[in-house]
Amino acid sequence: MNEHWVSVEQVAEHLGVVRDSIYRWIDAKGLPAHKIGRLWKFKLSEVDDWVRGGGAQDDNEKRPATKPKGAVRKTRKAAAKRAA
């Protein structure tokens, strides 16, 4: 059976996001899309594979953990106590 092409609006609804996110993901994250004339078209199976592969993952989730913010505050407080 042939899979139908779907629009930006349909992909946004399928993923539960706004249209702007779809356009941003095409440009920045390689969301699989095909430009037909001036319209973007998608195969939902390709979009679902991209999501399962981590393509929609938030950039913050990909970055390695850094020092917790609390550690910085404790250091400043400790320094202030030592200076007093």
N, C-alpha and C positions, 0 to 999 in steps of 0.2 A: 504494500500500500504506500502511496506517495504522501509524504508529509507536506502540509500546506505552509506557505510563507505567511508570517504574521508581522504586524506593524509594531512600531515603538510603543504605542499605547497598550497593545495586547501583551507585550513583553513586560512592561511596567506593571500591569495588573497581575500577570502571572507571578512575578517576583515580589509583589507588594511594595513597590517603590514608586517614586515620581518619575515622570519622563526625563527630567533634567539628569537624574542619576544614570539613566540608560545612555544618554549622549556623552556624559562624562566618562562612563566606563568604556565606551567605544574608543574614545581618544586616549585615555590614560591607562586602561587596564586590559585592552585587547579583547573586549567582549566580541564574540564572533557575530559579525553583521555583514550584510551585503548591500551595497548601494545600487539601487535600480533607478536610474534617472536621478531625481532629487530626493527620493525616498529611501529610508533604511528598511531592510527586510531581514527577517530572522527565521531560523528553524529552531523550534523550542527544544528539540533534542540536543542541538549544539549549545544552546544557552544553558541547559541543565547540566551538560557535561562540564562546561566552563565553571559553573558554580561549584559542582562537586570537586573539581580540581583546585579550588581555592581562589579562583579568579576574582570573586566578589569580596574576598577577605579585606577587612579594614586595614589600612596601612599601619595603624598603631598595633594591630595584632601581629604583624610580621616583624616588627622591630624587636631586638633583644631588650630584655628588662634592664632598666637603669636603677640607680640608687633610689630608694623610696624617699618621698618628699619629707617624711617625718625625720629621717636621719639628718637632713640639712637643718631643720629647725632645732633639733637637739644640740647639734654642734654649735649653732649660734647662741643658744641659751647657755651652754656650758662655757663658751668663750666669754660671754658677758659676766657670768658669775666669777670666773677666774680674774677678770679685769677689775672687778669691784673690790 
